[in-house]
């Protein structure tokens, strides 16, 4: 699936938070493009990976400041766009799945109602159509009894189901870009694999572009096409995911990536002592 | 094997109302051994640990610590010998108490003197600067807080440490530091560990033997070597191992 303009084109993205004690640079000059692929963003907490996702969707709360040389969705400049126009894109063309679905869903509305609302905001549809679409969407994210789950409140569903509800809500408008911020890190491994399978199908079948934010290197290597490693708001390197643990490509790896890999206990190669990470201020220059 | 086990659990059952969360679990941990319990959420692994620590008094079966059968309500001597480190370093330290308060409390409960010297030594041992002593938890990072929690557990010089997902809330680089610390302390002091985790690689790294739990039952006990050789006997353990390797695209 080749397309002339990339789905997303980001150049020199910066997110700054002015504080009384000086400006905090959450993202410092990030550039990347996203096609119809799975792009993984990995990094430790505070590396700016979530801020990057939020900046793309214009979800940085004030007093945060987003600047970029270029931030374009299919050639349309998002930065010069009017707020209303951008709001139409958000949810319809690009949306975001957050880490903890339970906290992101409205606790006093049924999950079905919330998903149907997401549909009706972006499509002209009456209640019945919206309900039907919602039920089929719930089925698509492999919820066994959609009609039953439709009427449940968020506290009545399990963590894995809540995450699927969230994904259903984000996907019902059929966006081109989905930003998934640690979508599975609160879930058990087996449920995690089901969710990944759903996301994988969407990329391969519908040609969606996926930005997969995670701190789990193994997961990103096995799931994504490309991986961007972030540290302190900067991209240390971007590589094909398979190269992340490819012994032959290790010589090309950034010291930070190697550091992260060294920290992990591994089943195959037991280590007497785990390496600890040394951070080089040079990386931020 | 001649010596008695540090911990012997047999036919442990725990019910919360209708829910039968631990079903007939038996295992023993040798003195100086590091023993892992793995399983998904709801498998009962943390409940087993909480029962061992005396935090849950609703159970049946027998628990022997160094040969002594344990009552439902533990005595002070037990808490001097067995201590626990919790999963969430943000939740397990009192936000309005300094590190000094947190470390001094177990000492005062147990009527142990020399508080000052013991606290400085405890901070040294877990690799925290002495200047941290009068800070509040909010002034510390997650890894530093977990070090405080470990220092608090070790200040009574227990022989057995119960670890409930001690690194799952931490970044991998911090996880490595905490795991290294735990291993060094174990060698130094000849500690016995029971480590609960959902991360098989962490358990294989830290433990000699482990127990796989599913829906409250003990599914399989194995050597860590069996895990690294990918040779578990039961279907469930194999599944868990497979799932831990990450995503594999199903053959199209």
Boltz contact constraints between the chains, C-beta under 6 A:
constraints:
  - contact:
      token1: [A, 44]
      token2: [B, 171]
      max_distance: 6.0
  - contact:
      token1: [A, 45]
      token2: [B, 171]
      max_distance: 6.0
  - contact:
      token1: [A, 188]
      token2: [B, 40]
      max_distance: 6.0
  - contact:
      token1: [A, 188]
      token2: [B, 41]
      max_distance: 6.0
  - contact:
      token1: [A, 189]
      token2: [B, 243]
      max_distance: 6.0
  - contact:
      token1: [A, 189]
      token2: [B, 244]
      max_distance: 6.0
  - contact:
      token1: [A, 190]
      token2: [B, 243]
      max_distance: 6.0
  - contact:
      token1: [A, 193]
      token2: [B, 243]
      max_distance: 6.0
  - contact:
      token1: [A, 196]
      token2: [B, 247]
      max_distance: 6.0
  - contact:
      token1: [A, 218]
      token2: [B, 246]
      max_distance: 6.0
  - contact:
      token1: [A, 219]
      token2: [B, 246]
      max_distance: 6.0
  - contact:
      token1: [A, 222]
      token2: [B, 246]
      max_distance: 6.0
  - contact:
      token1: [A, 222]
      token2: [B, 247]
      max_distance: 6.0
  - contact:
      token1: [A, 223]
      token2: [B, 247]
      max_distance: 6.0
  - contact:
      token1: [A, 263]
      token2: [B, 172]
      max_distance: 6.0
  - contact:
      token1: [A, 263]
      token2: [B, 173]
      max_distance: 6.0
  - contact:
      token1: [A, 263]
      token2: [B, 176]
      max_distance: 6.0
  - contact:
      token1: [A, 264]
      token2: [B, 172]
      max_distance: 6.0
  - contact:
      token1: [A, 265]
      token2: [B, 201]
      max_distance: 6.0
  - contact:
      token1: [A, 265]
      token2: [B, 202]
      max_distance: 6.0
  - contact:
      token1: [A, 265]
      token2: [B, 205]
      max_distance: 6.0
  - contact:
      token1: [A, 266]
      token2: [B, 201]
      max_distance: 6.0
  - contact:
      token1: [A, 267]
      token2: [B, 201]
      max_distance: 6.0
  - contact:
      token1: [A, 267]
      token2: [B, 204]
      max_distance: 6.0
  - contact:
      token1: [A, 267]
      token2: [B, 228]
      max_distance: 6.0
  - contact:
      token1: [A, 273]
      token2: [B, 180]
      max_distance: 6.0
  - contact:
      token1: [A, 274]
      token2: [B, 176]
      max_distance: 6.0
  - contact:
      token1: [A, 274]
      token2: [B, 179]
      max_distance: 6.0
  - contact:
      token1: [A, 274]
      token2: [B, 180]
      max_distance: 6.0
  - contact:
      token1: [A, 276]
      token2: [B, 176]
      max_distance: 6.0
  - contact:
      token1: [A, 276]
      token2: [B, 177]
      max_distance: 6.0
  - contact:
      token1: [A, 277]
      token2: [B, 173]
      max_distance: 6.0
